[in-house]
Amino acid sequence: FAYYDETRQGQGYLRATGQYDQDRRHGLWTFYQENSQVTLTVTYYQGILDGPAVAYDELGQIRAKGSFSQGSASEYWEKFTNGVSVGLVKPERAFLWTHEMNEYVATLVVEWP
């Protein structure tokens, strides 16, 4: 499955790719910025976040790595600055934000202490 957003001057641009199983997200999903840069990869199991998650900045460098288990974020996430790991950090919270008007526009929010 590939979702293209066609809201900008009639030009479609890729926002998300992934698979569905019984109408639920399943397996690896990749979300993209308007400039086609990958912004996020997450893994679903039967519609629930379950597996590795990687968030990227606007330059395409990794900014956070962690995982979800049955929808809940892992306790520790690897934090990156300018694409370089600065170690494992316990975030104040980590969650997947999905735009209320478009479920294919998503951002991984990781709030560091």
VMD Tcl script that draws the C-alpha trace (Angstrom):
set ca {
  {0.00 0.00 0.00}
  {1.22 3.50 -0.82}
  {-0.60 6.69 0.12}
  {-0.05 9.86 -1.91}
  {-1.23 13.23 -0.62}
  {-2.58 15.34 -3.47}
  {-3.36 18.53 -1.60}
  {-0.50 20.66 -2.90}
  {-1.06 22.26 -6.30}
  {-2.41 19.01 -7.72}
  {0.93 17.29 -7.16}
  {0.84 14.02 -5.31}
  {3.66 13.17 -2.96}
  {4.29 9.98 -1.06}
  {3.27 10.12 2.62}
  {3.21 6.46 3.73}
  {3.94 2.91 2.60}
  {3.07 -0.33 4.33}
  {0.86 -3.40 4.29}
  {-2.60 -4.20 5.57}
  {-3.77 -7.56 6.89}
  {-7.51 -7.87 7.45}
  {-7.88 -4.07 7.22}
  {-5.25 -3.47 9.92}
  {-1.72 -2.16 9.54}
  {0.71 -5.04 9.71}
  {4.49 -5.16 9.35}
  {6.85 -2.32 8.53}
  {5.34 1.09 7.77}
  {7.35 4.03 6.49}
  {6.18 7.65 6.70}
  {7.58 10.48 4.59}
  {7.95 14.25 4.77}
  {6.66 16.46 1.98}
  {10.18 16.49 0.49}
  {10.06 12.64 0.18}
  {12.56 12.23 3.03}
  {11.77 9.34 5.39}
  {10.55 10.73 8.70}
  {9.61 7.54 10.53}
  {9.62 3.75 10.34}
  {7.46 1.72 12.71}
  {6.26 -1.86 12.93}
  {2.69 -2.97 13.48}
  {1.26 -6.33 14.46}
  {-2.42 -6.64 13.57}
  {-2.98 -2.88 13.84}
  {-1.01 -2.33 17.05}
  {2.46 -0.78 17.29}
  {4.75 -3.68 18.08}
  {8.42 -3.73 17.15}
  {11.22 -1.32 16.26}
  {10.64 2.37 15.64}
  {13.10 4.86 14.14}
  {12.52 8.61 13.82}
  {14.50 10.81 11.44}
  {15.07 14.56 11.35}
  {14.44 16.86 8.38}
  {17.91 16.02 6.99}
  {17.25 12.28 7.09}
  {19.51 11.62 10.08}
  {18.33 9.33 12.86}
  {17.08 11.27 15.89}
  {15.62 8.43 18.00}
  {15.47 4.62 18.05}
  {13.29 2.51 20.27}
  {10.50 0.01 20.14}
  {6.89 -0.62 20.99}
  {5.40 -3.71 22.61}
  {1.66 -4.19 22.21}
  {1.21 -0.44 21.71}
  {3.38 0.73 24.60}
  {6.73 2.46 24.12}
  {9.83 0.78 25.53}
  {11.29 2.32 28.68}
  {14.61 3.40 27.15}
  {15.26 4.89 23.72}
  {18.51 5.62 21.94}
  {18.90 9.37 21.47}
  {20.84 10.85 18.54}
  {22.27 14.31 17.94}
  {23.24 15.15 14.36}
  {22.84 11.47 13.52}
  {25.30 10.34 16.24}
  {24.15 8.25 19.19}
  {24.44 9.93 22.58}
  {23.26 6.84 24.44}
  {20.16 5.32 25.94}
  {17.80 7.76 27.61}
  {14.53 7.25 29.42}
  {12.18 9.68 27.67}
  {9.46 11.51 29.55}
  {7.15 10.02 26.96}
  {7.20 8.51 23.49}
  {4.18 8.06 21.27}
  {3.04 8.04 17.68}
  {1.13 11.20 16.77}
  {-1.24 10.87 13.83}
  {-2.86 13.87 12.16}
  {-6.57 13.98 13.00}
  {-7.56 14.66 9.38}
  {-5.14 12.24 7.71}
  {-4.04 8.98 9.32}
  {-1.13 8.75 6.87}
  {0.59 11.83 8.27}
  {2.42 10.67 11.39}
  {5.25 11.74 13.66}
  {7.06 9.87 16.40}
  {7.12 12.18 19.41}
  {9.91 11.47 21.90}
  {10.15 14.00 24.72}
  {13.53 13.91 26.45}
  {14.06 15.04 30.07}
}
mol new
graphics top color blue
foreach p $ca { graphics top sphere $p radius 0.5 }
foreach p [lrange $ca 0 end-1] q [lrange $ca 1 end] { graphics top cylinder $p $q radius 0.2 }
display resetview
